[in-house]
Every structure is written in C-alpha cells, then in structure tokens.
Amino acid sequence: MAASTNYIEQVFDSAATLANALAQSVADDLRRGLSARNTAVLALSGGTTPREFLRELSQQALDWSRVTVTLVDERWVGPDDERSNARLLRENLLKNRATNALFVPLYCDAPDPETGLPRIAARIAALPLPFDAVVLGLGEDGHTASFFPGGDHLAHALDVHGTAQVLSMRAPDAGEPRITLSMPTVLNARAVYLHIQGDKKRAVLAQVVAAQGALATSPMRVVLDHATSPIQVFWCA
C-alpha cells in the first residue's frame, strides 16, 4: 500500500480480489451508517469496470432494506438501454441480498436532462446526505463522474463552493447528454473510492497526481486537491 496526502492506493493481483475487497470495504461503510443513523446511502459509477465489484457487493450481508443506492452519473437513455447505468445496477447489484435496496435513478421520463433536472434534483435533495460511500471511475482524459473536459456545465459542476447537488452535462466526448452529481456532493461523502483497472488507467492517475500536461487541471485532479480525507484507490492490472 502506498500513500500520499490525498490518496491511498491498494494494489490487487486480480480483478476478483479487488472486487471482493472493495465490496467488503463499501459494505463496512454502509454498516457503519446503519448503526449510527439507521439508514445508509451509496452512489456508484457505471461503465464496464464495476460489474464484478457490483456482483460481490450484492452478496454482502447487511440490512439492504435500509440502504438507498443511486448513481454518480447517468446517460440520458431509458432504463432498458444497454448504455444505461441504471440497467447495469439492476443486472449486477440489485439482486441476491441487495434485492430490497431502494434505488433512486438519475433518469426520468423527460425529453432531455435539462427538462428532467428539477425532478432529479428533488430526488437527490430528499436523500439523507452525505453519502456513506461514493465509488468513482476514471477516464483516460482525466474525467470522473460526468465531469468531461469541454462540458457545458463543467465549471459549475467542479465548483467546490457550489450549492447545486446535481447538474446536466453535455460534452463533445460524453456521447449522450448526461446527469451528474456535483463535485461538492461527491466530496462531502464519508468515504470516496476510485476503482481503476489496467496499466493505462494507473498511468492516467499517475499523471493526474504529478500534475503533468493536460491532466494537471483535470476533473480528477480537482477531486484529489479538494478531498477532505484521502481518496481510497483500488487498482489491479
């Protein structure tokens, strides 16, 4: 394990061992929330990387009926679309022991995220924040959540003093329009994880940490600079 002032890295020899360790750590965060406040809230990222972790998490023994799960960000696509993060959670997490968890989606039946934003914002505002845990991913351009370089609301989303909890986002490399939690909403979490796999992602993180080139001011760098406690990085080759 290597440590710096803004992140702690744990290295695993396989995706399976990482998934198991991360699931246990997040489940411990949720158990602490349940013990202290009788409820717990969790925000998770989408993509392909988290699948094995989500399956492991679904097997963790805790009172899932008192756990609320939402997403860090979502593509503005229907819940059955193959690109939907909600579908990813439904197929990989919201089953087994986690069947009874309450899921709060970042999508609603509206033509675009801007129109749907008030409804989504109301859902997030109703949660018993801060999150007990947030699990982030990392793009090769240094983005996390839907904090894409060139995003139309990126400055607002990254404002650590901002009051918005959730924003819409459109960016050249984002594909679909998105909805994303804001930087303050993420950083206020009691525990923040970064889940990455492969040498490319680790090299990206190294450049972010070293403040090299275009990644010196990347969204992930903002996370590291403003985190109130070290980000917990889980990585495997």
C-alpha positions in Angstrom: 0.0 0.0 0.0 1.3 3.4 -1.0 0.1 6.7 0.5 0.2 10.4 -0.3 -1.5 13.4 1.2 -4.6 13.0 -1.0 -4.9 9.3 -1.8 -4.2 5.8 -0.5 -3.6 3.1 -3.1 -4.3 -0.6 -2.6 -3.0 -2.9 -5.4 -4.5 -6.3 -6.1 -3.3 -9.2 -8.1 -6.6 -9.7 -9.9 -9.9 -8.1 -10.7 -11.6 -10.8 -8.5 -9.6 -10.0 -5.4 -10.1 -6.3 -6.0 -13.9 -6.7 -6.4 -14.1 -8.7 -3.2 -12.0 -6.2 -1.1 -13.9 -3.2 -2.4 -17.2 -4.8 -1.8 -16.3 -5.6 1.8 -15.0 -2.1 2.4 -18.1 -0.4 1.0 -20.3 -2.8 2.9 -18.5 -1.8 6.1 -19.2 1.8 5.3 -22.9 1.0 4.9 -23.0 -1.0 8.1 -21.5 2.0 10.0 -24.2 4.2 8.5 -26.9 1.8 9.5 -25.5 1.5 13.0 -25.2 5.3 13.5 -28.2 6.6 11.7 -30.4 3.6 10.9 -30.0 4.3 7.2 -27.2 4.4 4.6 -26.8 6.0 1.2 -24.4 4.9 -1.6 -23.5 6.4 -5.0 -22.0 4.2 -7.7 -20.4 4.7 -11.1 -21.3 2.9 -14.3 -19.3 1.6 -17.2 -17.8 -1.9 -17.6 -15.2 -1.9 -14.8 -17.6 -2.1 -11.8 -19.5 -5.2 -12.8 -17.6 -7.8 -10.8 -17.5 -5.4 -7.8 -21.2 -4.8 -8.0 -21.9 -8.6 -8.1 -19.7 -9.0 -5.0 -21.4 -6.2 -3.2 -24.8 -7.7 -3.9 -23.7 -10.7 -1.8 -22.7 -8.7 1.3 -24.7 -9.4 4.4 -26.4 -6.3 5.7 -29.9 -4.9 6.0 -30.3 -3.7 2.4 -33.9 -2.6 3.0 -32.4 0.4 4.9 -29.9 1.2 2.1 -30.5 3.7 -0.6 -28.5 3.4 -3.8 -28.1 6.0 -6.6 -25.6 6.8 -9.3 -22.7 9.2 -9.5 -23.9 10.0 -13.1 -26.1 8.7 -15.8 -26.5 8.8 -19.6 -29.8 10.3 -20.6 -31.1 7.0 -22.0 -34.0 4.8 -20.9 -33.5 2.3 -18.1 -33.5 -0.7 -20.5 -30.9 0.8 -22.9 -27.7 -1.1 -23.0 -25.8 2.1 -22.2 -27.9 2.8 -19.0 -26.1 2.8 -15.7 -29.4 2.0 -14.0 -29.6 -1.2 -16.1 -26.0 -2.0 -15.0 -27.0 -1.8 -11.3 -30.3 -3.7 -11.9 -28.4 -6.6 -13.6 -25.4 -6.7 -11.3 -26.2 -5.2 -7.9 -29.9 -5.1 -7.1 -30.3 -8.8 -6.7 -29.2 -11.5 -4.3 -29.0 -10.0 -0.8 -29.3 -6.4 -2.2 -32.7 -7.1 -3.8 -34.5 -4.9 -1.2 -32.2 -1.9 -1.6 -34.0 1.3 -2.6 -32.7 2.5 -6.0 -33.0 6.2 -6.8 -32.4 6.7 -10.6 -30.8 9.8 -12.2 -33.2 9.4 -15.2 -36.8 10.3 -15.6 -39.3 10.3 -18.5 -38.3 13.7 -19.9 -37.0 14.5 -23.4 -33.6 15.7 -22.2 -31.7 16.1 -18.9 -32.3 19.8 -18.7 -36.0 19.3 -18.6 -35.7 16.4 -16.2 -33.2 18.1 -13.9 -35.7 19.6 -11.4 -37.2 16.1 -10.8 -33.8 14.5 -10.4 -32.5 17.3 -8.2 -35.6 16.8 -5.9 -34.8 13.1 -5.6 -31.2 13.8 -4.6 -32.2 16.6 -2.2 -34.6 14.1 -0.4 -31.7 11.7 0.4 -30.2 11.6 3.9 -26.9 13.0 2.7 -23.9 13.0 2.9 -23.3 9.6 1.2 -21.8 6.9 3.3 -19.7 5.9 0.3 -19.1 7.1 -3.3 -17.3 4.9 -5.8 -15.8 6.8 -8.7 -14.2 5.7 -12.0 -11.6 7.4 -14.1 -11.4 8.2 -17.8 -8.3 8.4 -19.9 -8.9 12.1 -20.3 -8.9 12.5 -16.5 -12.7 12.8 -16.2 -14.6 11.2 -13.4 -18.4 11.2 -12.9 -19.6 13.2 -15.9 -17.1 15.9 -15.4 -16.0 15.8 -19.0 -13.4 18.3 -20.4 -15.3 20.8 -22.5 -18.6 20.1 -20.7 -21.2 22.8 -20.9 -21.7 23.0 -17.2 -18.2 21.8 -16.1 -17.1 24.9 -14.2 -20.4 24.8 -12.3 -20.1 21.1 -11.6 -16.5 21.4 -10.3 -17.1 24.5 -8.1 -16.3 23.1 -4.7 -18.3 26.0 -3.1 -21.3 25.5 -5.4 -24.8 24.7 -4.0 -26.2 22.5 -6.8 -26.2 18.8 -5.9 -26.8 17.5 -9.4 -26.4 19.1 -12.9 -26.9 18.2 -16.5 -23.8 17.9 -18.7 -23.2 17.8 -22.5 -19.7 17.4 -23.8 -18.0 16.5 -27.1 -16.6 13.2 -25.8 -19.5 12.3 -23.5 -21.7 10.6 -26.1 -25.2 11.0 -24.8 -26.3 14.0 -22.7 -25.7 13.3 -19.0 -26.8 13.9 -15.5 -24.1 14.1 -12.8 -23.7 14.6 -9.1 -21.7 17.8 -8.4 -18.2 17.9 -7.0 -19.4 19.1 -3.5 -21.9 16.3 -3.4 -19.2 13.7 -4.2 -16.6 15.2 -1.9 -18.9 15.5 1.1 -19.2 11.7 1.2 -17.9 10.0 4.3 -15.8 7.7 2.1 -14.7 8.2 -1.5 -13.2 5.4 -3.6 -11.6 5.4 -7.0 -11.9 2.0 -8.8 -9.5 1.5 -11.7 -8.1 -1.4 -13.6 -5.3 -1.8 -16.1 -2.0 -0.1 -16.7 -3.5 2.7 -18.8 -5.7 3.9 -16.0 -2.9 3.7 -13.5 -0.7 5.8 -15.8 -3.5 8.4 -16.1 -3.8 8.6 -12.4 0.0 9.0 -12.1 -0.1 11.9 -14.5 -3.0 13.4 -12.5 -1.1 13.1 -9.3 2.1 14.5 -10.8 0.0 17.4 -12.4 1.5 16.6 -15.8 0.4 18.1 -19.0 -3.3 18.5 -19.8 -4.2 16.3 -16.8 -2.7 18.9 -14.4 -6.1 20.6 -14.3 -8.3 17.6 -15.0 -11.5 16.9 -13.0 -9.8 14.1 -11.2 -7.1 16.5 -10.0 -9.8 18.7 -8.5 -11.1 15.7 -6.6 -7.6 15.0 -5.2 -6.9 18.6 -4.4 -10.2 19.2 -2.5 -10.9 15.8 -0.8 -11.2 16.3 2.9 -9.7 12.9 3.5 -7.6 10.7 1.3 -9.3 9.1 -1.7 -9.1 5.3 -1.5 -7.8 4.0 -4.8 -8.4 0.3 -5.6 -6.3 -0.9 -8.6 -5.4 -4.1 -10.3 -3.6 -4.7 -13.6 
